[in-house]
Amino acid sequence: MKIPVGEYGPRNGPAATGKFDLSLTRRIIHLALPLLLTRQMENLVGFADIYMVGKLGPEAISAVGISRQLVMVISVTMIAVTTGTFAMVAQAIGAESRRDASATAKQSITLLSLLSIGISLFGLAAAPAFLVALSLNTEVIALGVPYLRVFFSGIVLMTLNFSITNCLHGAGDTRTPFYISLFNHAVKIGTSYLLIFGIWGLPRLGVTGAAFGDIAGRLCSVCIGLWALYSGRFGITLLPDTSYRPNWALARRILKIGVPSALQGLFRNGSNLVFVKLVALTASSTTAVAAFSIGNQMERLLRRTSLAFGTAATALVGQSLGAGNPDAAEQRGWTTLLIAVLFTAVLGIPIALFAQPILAFFTDAPDVIRIGIVYLYAIILAEPFMCAAITSGGGLRGAGDTLPGLYYTLIAQWLIRLPAAYLLAFTLGYDIIGIWAALVIFSALQGALTVRKFGKGEWKQRRI
């Protein structure tokens, strides 16, 4: 959905008044809905991977589930690098500067391509060490290493896809990335199925087949996305008088915004990996890791809903600031925050009611189901707080203010979450239940800190 720039500018009349404007609800939902559906499709692909490899045994479930945690570290970090692109494109579109938007988009593609080459080489070499460091058993490691190596081989496609998507999102176009993602995931699931089980005479690759499916889907989406950016039919167009050649001044502006956000993603997902290690150190390691691998897919369902509203807040705030209307930016940020938290809380209700059937769909192991149910309850309690953090953080990103999110991630997830999980699980003897409880504690803290920062309004004076 392309947002009309004029809706955000001072020519729209007097400055916005009041913290909330519920008349914006329809507009916000129209912007967030394609983002939400796109992210939930990503989650369904995760479910599909777990379901398909589940036919191969609990070790295969653990290998894919934990490998996807490592993939998330890289994915979120690379998405975060493009936060600078997102904010700069949004403000350029708000200021009606098509050339600045095009120049920023091309620099983002160049920058992400260069970064991905280095990450790919490092990941190929370090894949075994990543899994060994998580204290997994040897069979899970043996299945996970080939999966990760295939993933790292195709990482440039993933990063290009992120860059293209964020350029379109910055222009307020959320529907085009949705359709691209739909095609991407259809190709991915089909290819994964054929290669996991060796259908139609293709090699039976097992867990590794799911990683090859990722590459096939991302290749298709990059080709379609580049066509969309060059076609001139969507919210942003790559113009011939802008260049892919490195422009270090522009790259520094992108990185000044994107690096703190990337570090936030890195530390957040690094914390998740240490969290997985703590899960693996509990009394029933294999059972707990399997419960985490399944339950984490439900956590992602809620988390990606929060991320969709966070992305909407970035676009709304960024375009309003670009059009010179900071009061409208603030009002749109608060209204998006309210709607997002209510939406996430309601979405958690059916997960609570059907926790046991959800887990039983993926496994018939009673211990995995028992541990997983408590995990789902903790997720449902924690996510509204995380949604508040993500959505208010999205508003800050629209203004190019990404440092607070980094600081609050370090405080809540490294100084509170991990020590609390260790203390509750091992020192006080609550084992895996203590680890689940730590989720709620850190989420509440991170939500409170980020919303408080957004409420101060200092970001309205920033220039990027």
C-alpha positions as CSV (number, residue, x, y, z in Angstrom):
1,M,0.0,0.0,0.0
2,K,1.5,3.3,-1.0
3,I,0.8,6.1,1.4
4,P,-0.1,9.5,-0.1
5,V,2.6,11.8,1.0
6,G,0.1,14.7,1.5
7,E,-1.5,12.9,4.4
8,Y,1.5,13.6,6.5
9,G,2.4,17.2,5.5
10,P,1.7,20.5,7.1
11,R,-0.7,21.3,4.2
12,N,-3.0,18.8,5.8
13,G,-4.2,21.6,8.1
14,P,-3.4,22.4,11.8
15,A,-1.0,20.4,13.8
16,A,-2.2,17.2,15.3
17,T,-3.5,17.4,18.8
18,G,-3.8,14.7,21.5
19,K,-1.8,11.6,22.0
20,F,-4.2,9.2,20.2
21,D,-6.3,9.6,17.2
22,L,-8.4,6.4,16.7
23,S,-9.7,7.7,13.4
24,L,-6.3,6.6,12.1
25,T,-7.1,3.0,13.0
26,R,-8.2,2.0,9.5
27,R,-5.2,3.6,7.9
28,I,-2.8,1.9,10.3
29,I,-4.4,-1.5,9.9
30,H,-4.2,-1.1,6.1
31,L,-0.5,-0.4,6.4
32,A,0.2,-3.1,9.0
33,L,-1.9,-5.9,7.6
34,P,0.2,-6.8,4.6
35,L,3.3,-6.6,6.9
36,L,1.6,-8.8,9.4
37,L,0.6,-11.4,6.7
38,T,4.1,-11.3,5.3
39,R,5.7,-12.0,8.6
40,Q,3.1,-14.7,9.5
41,M,3.8,-16.4,6.2
42,E,7.5,-16.5,7.3
43,N,6.3,-18.1,10.5
44,L,4.2,-20.6,8.7
45,V,7.2,-21.5,6.6
46,G,9.0,-22.2,9.9
47,F,6.1,-24.4,11.0
48,A,6.3,-26.2,7.6
49,D,10.0,-26.9,8.0
50,I,9.5,-28.2,11.6
51,Y,6.5,-30.3,10.4
52,M,8.3,-31.8,7.5
53,V,11.5,-32.6,9.2
54,G,9.5,-33.9,12.2
55,K,8.9,-37.0,10.2
56,L,12.6,-37.6,10.5
57,G,12.7,-37.6,14.3
58,P,13.2,-35.3,17.4
59,E,16.9,-34.8,16.5
60,A,15.9,-33.4,13.1
61,I,13.3,-31.0,14.8
62,S,16.1,-29.8,17.2
63,A,18.6,-29.4,14.3
64,V,16.2,-27.2,12.3
65,G,14.8,-25.3,15.3
66,I,18.2,-24.4,16.7
67,S,19.8,-23.7,13.3
68,R,16.9,-21.3,12.6
69,Q,17.9,-19.5,15.8
70,L,21.3,-19.0,14.4
71,V,19.8,-17.9,11.1
72,M,17.7,-15.4,13.0
73,V,20.8,-13.8,14.5
74,I,22.1,-13.1,11.0
75,S,18.7,-12.2,9.5
76,V,17.8,-9.7,12.1
77,T,21.2,-8.1,12.1
78,M,21.1,-7.6,8.3
79,I,17.5,-6.3,8.4
80,A,18.6,-3.9,11.1
81,V,21.4,-2.6,8.9
82,T,18.8,-1.5,6.4
83,T,17.0,0.5,9.1
84,G,19.0,3.5,7.9
85,T,17.7,2.8,4.4
86,F,14.1,2.5,5.7
87,A,14.2,5.8,7.6
88,M,16.0,7.8,4.9
89,V,13.7,6.5,2.1
90,A,10.6,7.3,4.3
91,Q,11.8,10.8,4.9
92,A,12.8,11.3,1.3
93,I,9.3,10.2,0.1
94,G,7.7,12.4,2.7
95,A,9.7,15.3,1.3
96,E,8.8,14.3,-2.2
97,S,12.4,13.7,-3.3
98,R,12.4,10.7,-5.6
99,R,16.1,11.1,-6.4
100,D,17.2,10.9,-2.8
101,A,15.1,7.9,-2.3
102,S,16.6,6.2,-5.4
103,A,20.2,7.0,-4.3
104,T,19.6,5.7,-0.8
105,A,18.1,2.5,-2.2
106,K,21.0,1.8,-4.5
107,Q,23.6,2.5,-1.8
108,S,21.7,0.0,0.4
109,I,21.9,-2.7,-2.2
110,T,25.7,-2.1,-2.6
111,L,26.4,-1.9,1.1
112,L,24.4,-5.1,1.9
113,S,26.0,-7.1,-0.9
114,L,29.5,-6.2,0.4
115,L,28.6,-7.1,4.0
116,S,27.0,-10.3,3.1
117,I,30.1,-11.6,1.3
118,G,32.1,-11.3,4.5
119,I,29.4,-12.9,6.6
120,S,29.1,-15.8,4.2
121,L,32.8,-16.7,4.4
122,F,32.8,-16.4,8.1
123,G,29.7,-18.5,8.5
124,L,30.9,-21.3,6.3
125,A,34.0,-21.7,8.4
126,A,32.3,-21.3,11.8
127,A,29.1,-23.3,11.4
128,P,30.3,-26.4,13.4
129,A,31.6,-24.2,16.2
130,F,28.3,-22.4,16.5
131,L,26.4,-25.6,17.2
132,V,29.1,-27.1,19.5
133,A,29.0,-24.0,21.6
134,L,25.3,-24.5,22.3
135,S,26.0,-27.8,24.1
136,L,23.9,-29.8,21.6
137,N,24.2,-33.6,21.2
138,T,26.4,-34.9,18.4
139,E,23.5,-36.1,16.2
140,V,21.8,-32.7,16.3
141,I,25.1,-31.1,15.4
142,A,25.7,-33.5,12.5
143,L,22.3,-32.6,11.0
144,G,22.6,-28.9,11.7
145,V,26.0,-28.2,10.2
146,P,25.1,-28.9,6.5
147,Y,21.9,-26.9,7.0
148,L,23.9,-23.8,8.2
149,R,26.5,-24.1,5.5
150,V,23.9,-24.1,2.7
151,F,22.2,-21.1,4.4
152,F,25.5,-19.1,4.5
153,S,26.2,-20.0,0.9
154,G,23.1,-18.1,-0.2
155,I,23.2,-15.3,2.3
156,V,23.6,-12.6,-0.3
157,L,20.2,-13.4,-1.7
158,M,18.7,-13.0,1.7
159,T,20.3,-9.6,2.3
160,L,19.3,-8.3,-1.1
161,N,15.8,-9.3,-0.4
162,F,15.8,-7.4,2.9
163,S,17.2,-4.3,1.2
164,I,14.5,-4.3,-1.5
165,T,11.7,-4.9,1.0
166,N,12.8,-2.1,3.3
167,C,13.0,0.3,0.3
168,L,9.4,-0.4,-0.6
169,H,8.3,-0.3,3.1
170,G,10.0,3.1,3.4
171,A,7.9,4.3,0.5
172,G,4.8,3.2,2.3
173,D,4.3,0.2,-0.1
174,T,3.6,-2.9,2.0
175,R,1.5,-4.8,-0.5
176,T,4.2,-5.4,-3.1
177,P,6.6,-7.0,-0.6
178,F,3.7,-9.2,0.6
179,Y,3.0,-10.5,-2.9
180,I,6.7,-11.1,-3.5
181,S,7.0,-12.9,-0.2
182,L,4.0,-15.1,-1.0
183,F,5.7,-16.3,-4.2
184,N,9.0,-16.7,-2.4
185,H,7.5,-19.0,0.3
186,A,5.5,-21.0,-2.2
187,V,8.7,-21.8,-4.1
188,K,10.6,-22.4,-0.8
189,I,8.0,-24.9,0.7
190,G,7.7,-26.8,-2.6
191,T,11.5,-27.1,-3.1
192,S,12.0,-28.0,0.5
193,Y,9.4,-30.8,0.3
194,L,11.0,-32.2,-2.9
195,L,14.5,-32.2,-1.5
196,I,13.8,-33.3,2.1
197,F,12.1,-36.5,1.0
198,G,13.7,-37.0,-2.4
199,I,10.5,-36.7,-4.5
200,W,10.5,-37.1,-8.3
201,G,13.9,-38.7,-8.3
202,L,15.6,-35.8,-6.6
203,P,18.2,-36.5,-4.0
204,R,16.9,-37.1,-0.5
205,L,18.7,-34.4,1.5
206,G,16.7,-34.5,4.7
207,V,17.3,-31.4,6.9
208,T,19.6,-29.8,4.4
209,G,16.8,-29.8,1.8
210,A,15.0,-27.2,3.8
211,A,18.0,-24.9,3.5
212,F,18.2,-25.4,-0.3
213,G,14.5,-24.5,-0.4
214,D,15.3,-21.1,1.3
215,I,17.8,-20.3,-1.5
216,A,15.4,-21.2,-4.3
217,G,12.7,-19.0,-2.8
218,R,15.0,-16.0,-2.1
219,L,16.4,-16.1,-5.6
220,C,12.9,-15.7,-7.1
221,S,12.0,-12.9,-4.7
222,V,15.2,-10.9,-5.5
223,C,14.5,-11.1,-9.2
224,I,10.9,-9.9,-8.8
225,G,11.9,-7.2,-6.3
226,L,14.5,-5.7,-8.6
227,W,12.0,-5.6,-11.4
228,A,9.5,-3.8,-9.1
229,L,12.0,-1.2,-8.2
230,Y,13.0,-0.5,-11.8
231,S,9.5,-0.6,-13.2
232,G,8.3,2.8,-11.9
233,R,4.9,1.3,-10.9
234,F,5.4,1.3,-7.2
235,G,6.2,3.7,-4.3
236,I,9.9,4.1,-5.2
237,T,11.8,3.9,-8.5
238,L,15.5,3.3,-9.1
239,L,16.4,6.2,-11.4
240,P,19.2,6.1,-14.0
241,D,20.9,9.2,-12.7
242,T,21.7,7.6,-9.4
243,S,24.5,5.1,-9.0
244,Y,25.4,1.8,-7.3
245,R,29.0,2.9,-6.9
246,P,30.0,3.2,-3.3
247,N,29.2,6.7,-2.0
248,W,30.9,6.7,1.4
249,A,29.2,9.9,2.7
250,L,25.7,8.4,2.0
251,A,26.8,5.0,3.3
252,R,27.9,6.6,6.5
253,R,24.5,8.2,6.9
254,I,22.8,4.9,6.4
255,L,25.2,3.1,8.8
256,K,24.9,5.8,11.4
257,I,21.2,4.9,11.8
258,G,21.6,1.2,10.9
259,V,24.6,0.1,12.9
260,P,23.0,0.7,16.4
261,S,19.9,-1.1,15.2
262,A,22.0,-4.0,13.8
263,L,23.9,-4.2,17.1
264,Q,20.6,-4.3,18.9
265,G,19.5,-7.2,16.6
266,L,22.8,-9.0,17.2
267,F,22.7,-8.6,20.9
268,R,19.0,-9.6,21.1
269,N,19.5,-12.7,19.1
270,G,22.8,-13.4,20.7
271,S,20.9,-13.4,24.0
272,N,18.5,-15.8,22.4
273,L,21.3,-18.2,21.6
274,V,22.7,-18.1,25.2
275,F,19.1,-18.6,26.3
276,V,19.0,-21.8,24.1
277,K,22.2,-22.9,25.8
278,L,20.6,-22.6,29.2
279,V,17.6,-24.6,27.9
280,A,20.0,-27.3,26.7
281,L,21.6,-27.4,30.2
282,T,18.4,-28.2,32.0
283,A,17.7,-31.6,33.5
284,S,15.9,-33.0,30.4
285,S,18.0,-31.4,27.7
286,T,16.6,-33.1,24.5
287,T,13.0,-32.8,25.7
288,A,13.4,-29.1,26.7
289,V,15.1,-28.2,23.4
290,A,12.4,-29.9,21.4
291,A,9.7,-28.1,23.4
292,F,11.6,-24.8,22.8
293,S,11.9,-25.5,19.0
294,I,8.2,-26.1,18.7
295,G,7.0,-23.4,21.1
296,N,9.4,-20.8,19.6
297,Q,7.4,-21.0,16.4
298,M,4.4,-19.7,18.3
299,E,6.5,-17.0,19.9
300,R,7.6,-15.9,16.4
301,L,3.9,-15.8,15.4
302,L,3.3,-13.2,18.1
303,R,6.6,-11.5,17.7
304,R,6.2,-11.0,13.9
305,T,2.8,-9.4,14.6
306,S,4.7,-6.9,16.9
307,L,7.3,-6.4,14.2
308,A,4.7,-5.6,11.6
309,F,3.3,-2.8,13.7
310,G,6.8,-1.7,14.5
311,T,7.6,-1.4,10.8
312,A,4.3,0.5,10.3
313,A,5.3,2.9,13.0
314,T,8.7,3.5,11.3
315,A,7.0,4.4,8.0
316,L,4.3,6.6,9.6
317,V,6.7,8.5,11.8
318,G,9.4,8.8,9.1
319,Q,7.1,10.1,6.4
320,S,5.4,12.6,8.8
321,L,8.8,14.0,9.8
322,G,10.0,14.2,6.2
323,A,6.8,16.2,5.4
324,G,7.7,18.6,8.3
325,N,4.9,17.5,10.7
326,P,6.4,16.2,14.0
327,D,3.2,16.5,15.9
328,A,1.4,14.2,13.4
329,A,4.4,11.8,13.7
330,E,4.0,11.6,17.4
331,Q,0.3,11.1,17.3
332,R,0.7,8.3,14.7
333,G,3.4,6.7,16.8
334,W,1.2,6.6,19.9
335,T,-1.9,5.4,18.1
336,T,0.0,2.6,16.4
337,L,1.4,1.6,19.8
338,L,-2.0,1.3,21.3
339,I,-3.5,-0.7,18.5
340,A,-0.5,-3.0,18.3
341,V,-0.5,-3.9,22.0
342,L,-4.3,-4.6,22.0
343,F,-4.0,-6.7,18.8
344,T,-1.2,-8.8,20.2
345,A,-3.0,-9.4,23.5
346,V,-6.1,-10.6,21.7
347,L,-4.0,-12.8,19.4
348,G,-2.6,-14.6,22.4
349,I,-6.0,-15.8,23.7
350,P,-6.5,-18.7,21.3
351,I,-2.9,-19.8,21.8
352,A,-3.6,-20.1,25.5
353,L,-6.9,-21.9,25.0
354,F,-5.4,-24.4,22.5
355,A,-1.9,-24.8,23.9
356,Q,-2.1,-28.6,24.2
357,P,-3.5,-29.3,20.7
358,I,-1.0,-26.9,19.1
359,L,1.9,-28.8,20.6
360,A,0.3,-32.2,20.0
361,F,0.1,-31.3,16.3
362,F,3.9,-31.4,16.1
363,T,4.8,-34.2,18.6
364,D,3.2,-37.0,20.5
365,A,5.9,-36.9,23.2
366,P,4.0,-36.2,26.5
367,D,7.0,-34.6,28.3
368,V,7.7,-32.2,25.3
369,I,4.0,-31.2,25.4
370,R,4.0,-30.7,29.2
371,I,7.1,-28.4,29.1
372,G,5.9,-26.6,26.0
373,I,2.6,-25.6,27.4
374,V,4.2,-23.6,30.2
375,Y,6.5,-22.0,27.6
376,L,3.4,-20.9,25.6
377,Y,1.8,-19.4,28.7
378,A,5.0,-17.4,29.4
379,I,5.1,-16.2,25.8
380,I,1.5,-15.0,26.0
381,L,2.2,-13.0,29.1
382,A,5.4,-11.5,27.8
383,E,4.6,-10.5,24.2
384,P,2.3,-7.5,24.9
385,F,5.3,-5.9,26.7
386,M,7.7,-6.8,23.8
387,C,5.1,-5.4,21.4
388,A,5.2,-2.1,23.2
389,A,9.0,-2.1,23.0
390,I,9.1,-3.0,19.3
391,T,6.3,-0.5,18.2
392,S,7.6,2.4,20.2
393,G,11.1,1.5,19.0
394,G,9.8,1.6,15.4
395,G,8.7,5.1,16.0
396,L,12.1,6.1,17.2
397,R,13.7,4.4,14.1
398,G,11.5,6.5,11.9
399,A,13.3,9.5,13.3
400,G,16.7,7.8,12.9
401,D,17.0,7.4,16.7
402,T,18.3,3.9,17.1
403,L,20.7,4.1,20.0
404,P,18.0,3.7,22.8
405,G,16.8,0.4,21.4
406,L,20.4,-0.9,21.6
407,Y,20.9,0.3,25.2
408,Y,17.6,-1.2,26.4
409,T,18.3,-4.5,24.7
410,L,21.6,-4.8,26.5
411,I,20.0,-3.9,29.9
412,A,16.9,-6.0,29.6
413,Q,18.2,-9.1,27.8
414,W,21.8,-9.4,28.9
415,L,21.8,-7.8,32.4
416,I,18.3,-9.0,33.4
417,R,17.0,-11.9,31.3
418,L,20.1,-14.2,31.3
419,P,21.1,-13.8,34.9
420,A,17.4,-14.1,36.0
421,A,17.1,-17.3,33.9
422,Y,20.2,-18.8,35.4
423,L,19.3,-17.8,38.9
424,L,15.8,-19.2,38.7
425,A,16.7,-22.4,36.8
426,F,19.9,-23.5,38.5
427,T,20.5,-21.6,41.7
428,L,16.9,-21.7,42.9
429,G,16.2,-25.1,41.3
430,Y,13.1,-24.2,39.2
431,D,14.8,-25.8,36.1
432,I,13.1,-25.1,32.8
433,I,10.1,-23.3,34.5
434,G,12.5,-20.7,35.8
435,I,13.9,-20.1,32.3
436,W,10.4,-19.6,31.0
437,A,9.6,-17.1,33.8
438,A,12.6,-15.0,32.9
439,L,10.9,-14.2,29.5
440,V,8.2,-12.3,31.3
441,I,10.6,-10.3,33.5
442,F,12.8,-9.0,30.8
443,S,10.0,-8.2,28.4
444,A,8.2,-6.0,30.9
445,L,11.4,-4.1,31.6
446,Q,12.2,-3.6,27.9
447,G,8.7,-2.4,27.1
448,A,8.7,0.1,30.0
449,L,12.1,1.6,29.0
450,T,11.3,2.0,25.3
451,V,7.8,3.5,25.7
452,R,9.2,5.9,28.3
453,K,11.9,7.1,25.8
454,F,9.4,7.5,23.0
455,G,7.1,9.5,25.3
456,K,9.8,12.1,26.0
457,G,9.6,13.3,22.4
458,E,13.2,14.3,22.0
459,W,13.3,12.3,18.7
460,K,11.1,14.9,17.1
461,Q,14.1,17.3,16.8
462,R,16.5,14.8,15.2
463,R,17.8,15.3,11.6
464,I,19.3,12.5,9.5
